[in-house]
Amino acid sequence: MKILVTGGVGFIGSHLIDQLVNLDHEVWSLDRDEPGQYQNMSCNYVTRDICEPLDDLMSEKFDVIYHLAAEVGSGLSMADPLKFVNTNNNGTCNLLEAMRRSGKLAKVAVASSATVYGEASYECSVHGISYPDFRPLEQLERGEWELKCPICDRDMNAVAIKENRVLMPASIYGESKLSQEWQCLLLGRTWGFPVVAFRLFGVFGPRQSLGNPYTGVLALFATKVFAGKDIIHYEDGLQDKGYTYIDDVVNAFLMILKTSNGDGKAMNLGLSQPVTIKKIAELLIEKINPKVSIVAKGQYRVSDTRHSWPDAGFAERELGWVPEVTFEEGMEHMINWLRSLPKDDIAESLTTFSEAEKYALQHGLPV
């Protein structure tokens, strides 16, 4: 098959391209960044922004398009909403229109995000399942972190998120990812091309960006521990979050090449067992540098959601997808990769993080 990967220079895209090449597909990458150290010499790289004209590229007439290109970061999206909407939404329509003009409609797999849901699903012991709105500011100021039942005001228990629940993004990033997946699904239905939308939960592993403060606490915490810096977390550290190792994500993406199951649908990808922020910090300190401390300041960010992890049963039923790498195994792989990096790379990532932190704070958005 002839396959295009948008965002092919990125974390997920570079891993996906390697596997597609190994399977003897003809692979092309579209990314605004030049291919770096993870360039695959058997891939055709096009360095261009997804919002720029694409008709010459789409004249290649691809069989499958993996659409991964996007601005990422919930917090930064609140500072630069226009940039996020332009890339994630206008860029998607630009890509799909160029595909249509090419005269060949490809199968599209779009990388969506867990952020389309907002808060987790919750269960009250009296009133059952609900999908609450954001926590009130007054509650956060009191240091009361758990979600309350909207009827009886009792604390509720978070439960795994299913695809058929209410969607309430908590950031412009989440809203743009929801719009992106719907643009693909709606145009696919109207124009007649198959689409699968994968809602990804906390993808991590080797090659992950380390300096981006919104790449996830696992990469950020690991970088700090390697540098001997204390880990500082928000709230009480007991936020339950869902994760997925990079190899399992790539496996799901490859499965859609062989089946039409899942076409026209959105599905979660992630481990069914969540991990707390505090547990991640403890494991990293134990495995890398026991001298590092965990600092819980009890601070909060208004835009943060408390809990979020997936029920991935739909992906198992449709594709036969079951994650093979546990969180602990994935963490070991990532730590080994970090150990292989030059120390200067770790130091540089902390500098990049500091610069992003200053930028966010200029907009009143703590990192």
Secondary structure, 3 states (H helix, E strand, C coil): CEEEEECCCCHHHHHHHHHHHHCCCEEEEEECCCCCCCCCCCCEEEECCCCCCCHHHHCCCCCEEEECCCCCCHHHHHHCHHHHHHHHHHHHHHHHHHHHHHCCCCEEEEEEEHHHCCCCEEEECCCEEECCCCCCHHHHHCCCCCCECCCCCCECEEECECCCCCCCCCCHHHHHHHHHHHHHHHHHHHHCCCEEEEEECCEECCCCCCCCCCCCHHHHHHHHHHCCCCEEECCCCCCEECCEEHHHHHHHHHHCCCCCCCCCEEEEECCCCCEEHHHHHHHHHHHHCCCCCEEECCCCCCCCCCCECECCHHHHHHHCCCCCCCHHHHHHHHHHHHHHCCHHHHHHHHHHHHHHHHHHHHCCCCC
